[in-house]
């Protein structure tokens, strides 16, 4: 039923076993992305019998661009880092990453836990020359469009040099053209030079001395106002911001829906305003911008949210395709050469 992908297609390895909603959602989302981007091909990795059952439900999908790799081992969600490294071989996440490491796929997409993706990604792909720690990045909706935020939780404790490298990598991803120099902000508790702990102040000095387009310190409200293209912080702060913003968006949508059901006048007004409300709320839907690239590895790896539904999964796969087309790892390597580390820690 499946044939080898054409050489011009960008093949993406999809770990279909990592999501909270099972194989059916992961496969359906991956196939939705396949239908939207004719330049992609998929390698679906996981329980072959379950995958084949799901593919049989999608007869109209271009299955000639789909390959299946069966795996049976399962990596427990509660596994320790040592157990992940020791027991990961043969799991779907391991095999999907291996497809990239051995050149059969251009990118890996997984909804497995962040720790497993980080550890196994570093083991099988390895970090780019000079990268201290890979970082997760996501697109945050703001008043002026989308701002890239990193790190999102891969690195809870960081050095000043690591924050600088996060800024560099985020700048590469956010560049709209080779000439575009995205504006970078460093998240802090104030704009004043004396604010923040020593690591943030050291990173601030490092960024000011560089040729990156550095704005300076930003606060949380600056992020959502869209003051910068790239917002940099440690993974602890980044994860809190991401989860809080998703929760706030969900609460606002629920409150609005409840308010429009309180009376017949409210329901009538809601009916008349529905098209405008949908357009206004669409950017706040996290499914629309799911897919956090794990930057700094020798290959494209995209983390999908564990709770992702079909639409969110499709957008994570499409994001991986964009990362491949933009040659993100190669461009980060070039930026590292232009901005070598200043310390030997």
Secondary structure, 3 states (H helix, E strand, C coil): CCCCCCCCCEEEEEECCCCCCCHHHHHHHHHHHHHHCCCEEEEEEECHHHHHHHHCCCCCCCHHHEEEEECCECCCCCCCHHHHHHHCCCEHHHHHHHHHHCCCCCEEEECCCHHHHHHHHHHHCCECCCCCCCEEEEEEEECCEEEEEECCCCCCCCCHHHHHHHHHHHHHHHCCCCCCCCCEEEECCCCCCCCCCHHHHHHHHHHHHCCCCEEEEECHHHHHHCCCCEEECCHHHHHHHHHHHHHHHHHHHHHHHHHCCCCHHHHHHHHHHHHHHHHHHHCCCHHHHCCEEEECECCEEEECCCCCCHHHHHHHHHHHHHHHHCCHHHHHHHHHHHCCCCCCC
